[in-house]
Amino acid sequence: MRKIIFSLMFLLCCWMLPAQSVDIENALVDAVAAYEAGNLDAAERALLKLHAADSTNDAVLYYLAMCEWEKDYQESAVAHLKKAAELDSTNTWYRSALANIYLGRGDYAAAAPLMEKLIVEEPATFSNPYMLTVLGDHSLQQYKDSLAMTYFERALMLDPLYAPAELGRAQVFDIRHNYIGYFSSLTNVVVNADVKPDIKVQYIKHMYENVTPQFYWVWGDQMNKLVDTLTVIHPDDIPSQELKLQTCFIKRDMRAAIERCGIIARLAAEQGDASKLAEAYGNTGDIYHEIGDEKNSFRFYEAALKADPGYVPTLNNYAYYLSLKGKSLRKALKMSKVTIEKEPDNATYLDTYAWILHLLGRDAEAKPYFKHAMIYGGRESATVLEHYSEVLRALGENDLADYYKRLSEQKEK
């Protein structure tokens, strides 16, 4: 929060206006007070009058720019700050404000030169972890990884726990294929108590989503250790536990995955999160189905729908697996109908619903749903294509059925 006393002292100490009358100086002080009190309209009106009286008053230009920036008049704010800095090139606060406006607009290319000069001119004030890290990020964008590393390490010398700088350092290590350093930096972030769990999850999840099989073959143990450390530090954080579940799937350790789903379900129940509880039970049901335990699979599907009757992934999977068994088809149809009502353009859900209609002998009703599925990705699935061909054949459209059957066979190759 801005402090009016500081601003007034700053104004009087740094922006003395010996050539102006006492009345104008008092009007400027009143305008600053209005600005500090949050009365931007009054402050702006007063400052515009002062600017009209003297367009060379750099203090007026500065506060006018601050009002304009807070009112989202970005171009005017930048123009007035530039003019203020031209009138008093020694005033680092003008350039600092201009740099902050550029940063707020995401214009790092314009902010960086100002920040570099400010750090040189007043290192005690401006050489801080935030500014150094911003410069490091900008250097990375310019493919200057050595300069970026210099900025990140300077930031970490000032604050060894400054996570944005550590993450920046990790990026440089990644670019250089120095994965020992990369995992060391990520570990520092994971164990940092000042970093929120969701930030840690975000970075590790991004790593998993972009990893190649070759990379995982070499560095998988290090990746998994990061996740293990995360779950130890944040045992009650569901996204962290979900990341651990993902590693179980990658390693095809289905028993460990079932155990992790149980942990997630317990946390979701304790935290009153019905959606996550349904997801955990639904995932458990999927795993049991994959390992051939149909009884437990259906039991957990029932539990998922008890937690959240509208949980679409389980409604679809449960309905489809019932259709494969030829059991409870009317129940399956009812569940499947909910999925296409909620996601009418989902080709997988459309296929399930239409296939159950076919099994119930309602092929004419099924056909429009398959046609809709073809528009929204169904042509990419051998299963959907094969199902459609069977419905067409049941309707006597044999030529078209043969066509989709051939497409299905091509997809399976």
C-alpha positions as CSV (number, residue, x, y, z in Angstrom):
1,M,0.0,0.0,0.0
2,R,1.3,3.4,-0.9
3,K,2.3,5.7,2.0
4,I,1.3,9.3,1.7
5,I,4.0,10.5,4.1
6,F,6.7,8.9,2.0
7,S,5.3,10.3,-1.2
8,L,5.1,13.8,0.1
9,M,8.6,13.6,1.5
10,F,9.8,12.2,-1.8
11,L,8.0,15.0,-3.7
12,L,9.5,17.8,-1.5
13,C,13.0,16.3,-1.4
14,C,13.4,15.2,-5.0
15,W,11.2,17.6,-7.0
16,M,11.7,21.0,-5.5
17,L,10.2,23.7,-7.8
18,P,11.9,27.0,-6.8
19,A,10.5,28.8,-9.9
20,Q,6.8,28.1,-9.1
21,S,4.5,29.9,-6.7
22,V,3.6,28.6,-3.3
23,D,0.0,28.2,-4.6
24,I,1.1,25.8,-7.3
25,E,3.3,23.8,-4.9
26,N,0.3,23.5,-2.5
27,A,-2.0,22.4,-5.4
28,L,0.5,19.7,-6.3
29,V,0.7,18.5,-2.7
30,D,-3.1,18.4,-2.6
31,A,-3.2,16.4,-5.9
32,V,-0.7,13.9,-4.5
33,A,-2.8,13.5,-1.4
34,A,-5.8,12.8,-3.5
35,Y,-3.9,10.2,-5.5
36,E,-2.6,8.5,-2.4
37,A,-6.1,8.4,-0.9
38,G,-7.3,6.6,-4.1
39,N,-9.4,9.5,-5.4
40,L,-8.0,9.2,-8.9
41,D,-10.5,11.4,-10.7
42,A,-9.9,14.3,-8.4
43,A,-6.2,13.9,-8.6
44,E,-6.2,13.7,-12.3
45,R,-8.3,16.8,-12.7
46,A,-6.0,18.7,-10.5
47,L,-2.8,17.4,-12.2
48,L,-4.2,18.2,-15.7
49,K,-4.8,21.8,-14.6
50,L,-1.2,22.0,-13.2
51,H,0.1,20.5,-16.4
52,A,-1.7,23.0,-18.5
53,A,-0.2,25.8,-16.4
54,D,3.4,24.3,-16.7
55,S,4.1,21.4,-19.1
56,T,7.7,21.2,-17.9
57,N,6.9,20.2,-14.3
58,D,8.3,16.7,-14.1
59,A,6.6,15.9,-10.8
60,V,3.2,16.7,-12.2
61,L,4.0,14.5,-15.2
62,Y,5.0,11.6,-12.9
63,Y,1.8,11.7,-10.8
64,L,-0.4,12.3,-13.8
65,A,1.2,9.2,-15.4
66,M,0.5,7.2,-12.2
67,C,-3.2,8.2,-12.3
68,E,-3.5,7.3,-15.9
69,W,-1.8,4.0,-15.4
70,E,-4.2,3.0,-12.7
71,K,-7.1,4.1,-14.9
72,D,-5.7,2.0,-17.7
73,Y,-4.8,4.9,-19.9
74,Q,-1.6,3.1,-20.9
75,E,-0.3,5.1,-23.8
76,S,-0.8,8.5,-22.0
77,A,0.9,7.1,-18.9
78,V,4.0,6.0,-20.9
79,A,4.2,9.3,-22.8
80,H,4.1,11.4,-19.6
81,L,6.6,9.2,-17.8
82,K,9.0,9.4,-20.8
83,K,8.6,13.2,-20.8
84,A,9.3,13.4,-17.0
85,A,12.4,11.3,-17.4
86,E,13.6,13.5,-20.2
87,L,13.1,16.6,-18.0
88,D,15.0,15.1,-15.1
89,S,17.3,12.3,-16.4
90,T,18.9,11.9,-13.0
91,N,15.6,10.8,-11.3
92,T,15.7,7.0,-11.1
93,W,12.2,6.8,-9.8
94,Y,10.8,8.0,-13.1
95,R,12.6,5.4,-15.0
96,S,11.7,2.7,-12.4
97,A,8.0,3.6,-12.8
98,L,8.3,3.5,-16.5
99,A,10.0,0.1,-16.3
100,N,7.3,-1.2,-14.1
101,I,4.6,-0.1,-16.5
102,Y,6.4,-1.9,-19.3
103,L,6.6,-5.0,-17.2
104,G,2.9,-4.7,-16.4
105,R,2.2,-4.6,-20.2
106,G,4.5,-7.6,-20.8
107,D,6.9,-5.5,-22.8
108,Y,10.1,-6.9,-21.4
109,A,12.2,-5.7,-24.3
110,A,11.4,-2.1,-23.4
111,A,11.7,-2.6,-19.7
112,A,15.1,-4.5,-19.7
113,P,17.4,-1.6,-20.8
114,L,15.9,0.7,-18.1
115,M,16.3,-1.9,-15.5
116,E,19.9,-2.7,-16.4
117,K,20.8,1.0,-16.1
118,L,18.9,1.3,-12.8
119,I,20.8,-1.6,-11.3
120,V,24.2,0.0,-12.3
121,E,23.2,3.4,-11.1
122,E,21.6,2.4,-7.8
123,P,22.5,-1.2,-7.0
124,A,21.4,-0.9,-3.4
125,T,17.9,0.0,-4.4
126,F,17.4,-1.8,-7.7
127,S,19.7,-4.8,-7.6
128,N,17.1,-7.1,-6.0
129,P,16.1,-10.7,-6.8
130,Y,12.9,-9.7,-8.7
131,M,14.6,-7.3,-11.1
132,L,17.6,-9.6,-11.6
133,T,15.3,-12.5,-12.4
134,V,13.2,-10.4,-14.8
135,L,16.4,-9.6,-16.7
136,G,17.4,-13.2,-16.6
137,D,14.1,-14.2,-18.1
138,H,14.5,-11.5,-20.8
139,S,18.0,-12.8,-21.6
140,L,16.6,-16.3,-22.0
141,Q,14.0,-15.0,-24.5
142,Q,16.9,-13.5,-26.5
143,Y,18.8,-16.9,-26.4
144,K,21.5,-15.4,-24.2
145,D,21.7,-18.3,-21.7
146,S,25.1,-17.3,-20.2
147,L,23.9,-13.8,-19.4
148,A,20.6,-15.2,-18.1
149,M,22.5,-17.6,-15.8
150,T,24.5,-14.6,-14.5
151,Y,21.4,-12.8,-13.5
152,F,19.7,-15.8,-11.9
153,E,22.8,-16.6,-9.9
154,R,23.1,-13.0,-8.7
155,A,19.5,-13.1,-7.6
156,L,20.1,-16.3,-5.7
157,M,23.2,-14.8,-4.0
158,L,20.8,-12.1,-2.6
159,D,18.1,-14.6,-1.7
160,P,19.0,-18.3,-2.0
161,L,15.3,-19.2,-1.7
162,Y,14.0,-17.0,-4.5
163,A,12.2,-19.7,-6.5
164,P,11.7,-17.7,-9.8
165,A,15.4,-17.4,-10.1
166,E,15.9,-21.1,-9.3
167,L,13.4,-22.0,-11.9
168,G,15.1,-19.8,-14.4
169,R,18.4,-21.5,-13.5
170,A,16.7,-24.8,-14.2
171,Q,15.7,-23.6,-17.6
172,V,19.3,-22.7,-18.4
173,F,20.5,-26.1,-17.2
174,D,17.8,-27.7,-19.4
175,I,18.9,-25.8,-22.5
176,R,22.5,-26.9,-21.8
177,H,21.4,-30.5,-21.3
178,N,23.0,-30.3,-17.8
179,Y,20.4,-32.5,-16.2
180,I,22.3,-33.0,-12.9
181,G,22.0,-29.2,-12.4
182,Y,18.5,-29.2,-13.8
183,F,17.2,-31.7,-11.2
184,S,19.2,-30.1,-8.4
185,S,17.4,-26.8,-9.1
186,L,14.0,-28.4,-9.3
187,T,14.7,-30.2,-6.0
188,N,15.5,-26.8,-4.4
189,V,12.2,-25.5,-5.6
190,V,10.3,-28.6,-4.4
191,V,11.8,-28.4,-0.8
192,N,11.2,-24.7,-0.6
193,A,8.5,-24.1,2.0
194,D,7.8,-20.6,0.5
195,V,6.6,-22.1,-2.8
196,K,3.0,-23.1,-3.0
197,P,2.3,-26.8,-3.9
198,D,0.4,-25.9,-7.1
199,I,3.4,-24.1,-8.5
200,K,5.6,-27.1,-7.9
201,V,3.0,-29.4,-9.4
202,Q,2.8,-27.2,-12.5
203,Y,6.5,-27.4,-13.2
204,I,6.8,-31.1,-12.6
205,K,3.7,-31.9,-14.6
206,H,5.0,-29.8,-17.5
207,M,8.2,-31.9,-17.4
208,Y,6.3,-35.2,-17.5
209,E,4.1,-34.0,-20.3
210,N,7.0,-33.1,-22.5
211,V,9.4,-35.9,-21.7
212,T,10.5,-38.4,-24.4
213,P,10.8,-42.1,-23.7
214,Q,14.5,-41.8,-24.2
215,F,14.8,-39.1,-21.6
216,Y,12.7,-41.0,-19.1
217,W,14.8,-44.1,-19.7
218,V,17.9,-42.2,-18.4
219,W,16.4,-39.7,-16.0
220,G,13.2,-41.4,-14.9
221,D,14.5,-42.2,-11.4
222,Q,15.3,-38.5,-10.8
223,M,11.9,-37.5,-12.1
224,N,10.2,-40.0,-9.8
225,K,12.3,-38.9,-6.8
226,L,11.1,-35.3,-7.3
227,V,7.5,-36.5,-7.1
228,D,8.2,-38.7,-4.1
229,T,9.7,-35.7,-2.3
230,L,6.7,-33.6,-3.3
231,T,4.3,-36.0,-1.8
232,V,6.3,-36.3,1.4
233,I,6.4,-32.5,1.8
234,H,2.8,-32.0,0.9
235,P,1.0,-35.2,1.9
236,D,-2.4,-33.6,2.0
237,D,-2.2,-31.9,-1.4
238,I,-4.4,-33.8,-3.9
239,P,-2.7,-32.5,-7.1
240,S,0.7,-33.7,-5.7
241,Q,-0.8,-37.1,-5.0
242,E,-2.3,-37.2,-8.5
243,L,1.1,-36.5,-10.0
244,K,2.4,-39.6,-8.0
245,L,-0.5,-41.5,-9.5
246,Q,0.7,-40.5,-13.0
247,T,4.1,-42.0,-12.2
248,C,2.5,-45.2,-11.2
249,F,0.7,-45.4,-14.6
250,I,4.0,-44.6,-16.4
251,K,5.7,-47.5,-14.6
252,R,2.6,-49.7,-15.2
253,D,2.5,-50.4,-11.4
254,M,-1.3,-50.9,-11.2
255,R,-1.3,-52.1,-7.5
256,A,0.6,-49.0,-6.5
257,A,-1.9,-46.9,-8.6
258,I,-4.8,-48.5,-6.7
259,E,-3.1,-47.6,-3.4
260,R,-2.5,-44.0,-4.6
261,C,-6.2,-43.7,-5.7
262,G,-7.1,-44.8,-2.2
263,I,-5.0,-42.0,-0.7
264,I,-6.6,-39.4,-3.0
265,A,-10.0,-40.7,-2.2
266,R,-9.4,-40.4,1.5
267,L,-8.1,-36.8,1.1
268,A,-11.0,-35.9,-1.1
269,A,-13.5,-37.2,1.5
270,E,-11.7,-35.3,4.3
271,Q,-11.7,-32.1,2.3
272,G,-15.3,-32.5,1.1
273,D,-14.3,-32.6,-2.6
274,A,-17.0,-34.7,-4.2
275,S,-15.6,-34.3,-7.7
276,K,-12.1,-35.5,-6.7
277,L,-13.6,-38.3,-4.7
278,A,-15.6,-39.5,-7.8
279,E,-12.5,-39.1,-9.9
280,A,-10.4,-41.2,-7.5
281,Y,-13.1,-44.0,-7.3
282,G,-13.6,-43.8,-11.1
283,N,-9.8,-44.2,-11.7
284,T,-9.8,-47.2,-9.3
285,G,-12.6,-48.8,-11.3
286,D,-10.7,-48.2,-14.5
287,I,-7.6,-49.8,-13.1
288,Y,-9.5,-52.9,-11.8
289,H,-11.1,-53.3,-15.2
290,E,-7.8,-53.1,-16.9
291,I,-6.4,-55.9,-14.7
292,G,-9.5,-58.0,-15.2
293,D,-11.2,-57.6,-11.9
294,E,-14.7,-56.8,-13.1
295,K,-16.4,-57.2,-9.8
296,N,-14.2,-54.5,-8.1
297,S,-14.3,-52.4,-11.2
298,F,-18.1,-52.1,-11.1
299,R,-18.1,-51.7,-7.3
300,F,-15.9,-48.6,-7.6
301,Y,-17.9,-47.2,-10.5
302,E,-20.9,-47.4,-8.2
303,A,-19.0,-45.6,-5.5
304,A,-17.9,-42.9,-7.9
305,L,-21.4,-42.2,-9.1
306,K,-22.6,-42.2,-5.5
307,A,-20.1,-39.4,-4.7
308,D,-21.0,-37.5,-7.9
309,P,-23.9,-38.9,-10.0
310,G,-22.9,-36.6,-12.9
311,Y,-19.3,-37.6,-13.1
312,V,-19.1,-38.1,-16.9
313,P,-15.9,-40.2,-17.4
314,T,-17.3,-42.9,-15.1
315,L,-20.8,-42.7,-16.6
316,N,-19.3,-43.4,-20.0
317,N,-16.8,-46.1,-19.0
318,Y,-19.4,-48.0,-16.8
319,A,-22.0,-47.8,-19.5
320,Y,-19.6,-49.1,-22.2
321,Y,-18.2,-51.9,-20.1
322,L,-21.8,-53.0,-19.3
323,S,-22.5,-53.0,-23.0
324,L,-19.5,-55.2,-23.7
325,K,-21.0,-57.7,-21.2
326,G,-24.4,-57.3,-22.7
327,K,-25.7,-56.6,-19.1
328,S,-28.0,-54.0,-17.8
329,L,-28.3,-52.3,-21.2
330,R,-31.1,-50.0,-20.2
331,K,-29.2,-48.8,-17.1
332,A,-26.1,-48.3,-19.4
333,L,-28.2,-46.3,-21.9
334,K,-29.5,-44.0,-19.1
335,M,-26.0,-43.4,-17.9
336,S,-24.6,-42.8,-21.4
337,K,-27.4,-40.4,-22.2
338,V,-26.2,-38.1,-19.5
339,T,-22.7,-38.0,-21.1
340,I,-23.9,-36.8,-24.5
341,E,-26.2,-34.3,-22.9
342,K,-23.2,-32.8,-21.1
343,E,-20.7,-33.2,-23.9
344,P,-22.7,-33.5,-27.2
345,D,-19.6,-33.3,-29.4
346,N,-17.5,-35.9,-27.7
347,A,-17.0,-38.7,-30.2
348,T,-16.2,-41.3,-27.6
349,Y,-19.4,-40.6,-25.6
350,L,-21.5,-40.5,-28.8
351,D,-20.1,-43.9,-29.8
352,T,-21.0,-45.5,-26.5
353,Y,-24.5,-44.2,-26.6
354,A,-25.1,-45.2,-30.2
355,W,-23.6,-48.6,-29.7
356,I,-25.9,-49.3,-26.8
357,L,-28.8,-48.2,-29.0
358,H,-27.6,-50.8,-31.5
359,L,-27.4,-53.5,-28.9
360,L,-31.0,-52.7,-28.0
361,G,-32.0,-53.1,-31.7
362,R,-32.6,-49.3,-32.2
363,D,-30.2,-48.9,-35.2
364,A,-32.2,-46.2,-36.9
365,E,-31.8,-44.1,-33.7
366,A,-28.2,-44.9,-33.4
367,K,-27.1,-43.8,-36.9
368,P,-27.4,-40.0,-36.4
369,Y,-25.2,-40.2,-33.3
370,F,-22.5,-42.0,-35.3
371,K,-22.8,-39.4,-38.1
372,H,-22.3,-36.7,-35.5
373,A,-19.3,-38.6,-34.0
374,M,-17.7,-38.7,-37.5
375,I,-17.7,-34.9,-37.6
376,Y,-16.0,-34.6,-34.2
377,G,-13.1,-37.0,-34.4
378,G,-14.8,-40.4,-34.7
379,R,-12.9,-41.1,-38.0
380,E,-9.7,-41.3,-36.0
381,S,-10.9,-44.3,-33.9
382,A,-11.0,-47.8,-35.3
383,T,-13.6,-48.8,-32.7
384,V,-16.0,-46.0,-33.6
385,L,-15.6,-46.8,-37.3
386,E,-16.2,-50.5,-36.8
387,H,-19.3,-49.8,-34.7
388,Y,-20.7,-47.5,-37.3
389,S,-20.1,-50.1,-40.0
390,E,-22.1,-52.7,-38.1
391,V,-25.0,-50.3,-37.6
392,L,-25.0,-49.4,-41.3
393,R,-25.0,-53.1,-42.1
394,A,-27.9,-53.7,-39.8
395,L,-29.8,-51.0,-41.6
396,G,-29.0,-52.7,-45.0
397,E,-26.6,-50.0,-46.2
398,N,-23.9,-52.5,-47.1
399,D,-21.8,-50.4,-49.5
400,L,-21.4,-47.7,-46.9
401,A,-20.9,-50.3,-44.2
402,D,-18.0,-51.9,-46.2
403,Y,-16.5,-48.4,-46.7
404,Y,-16.3,-47.7,-42.9
405,K,-15.2,-51.3,-42.2
406,R,-12.2,-50.7,-44.5
407,L,-11.4,-47.4,-42.7
408,S,-11.5,-49.2,-39.4
409,E,-9.1,-51.9,-40.6
410,Q,-6.7,-49.3,-41.9
411,K,-6.7,-47.6,-38.5
412,E,-5.9,-50.8,-36.8
413,K,-2.8,-51.4,-38.9
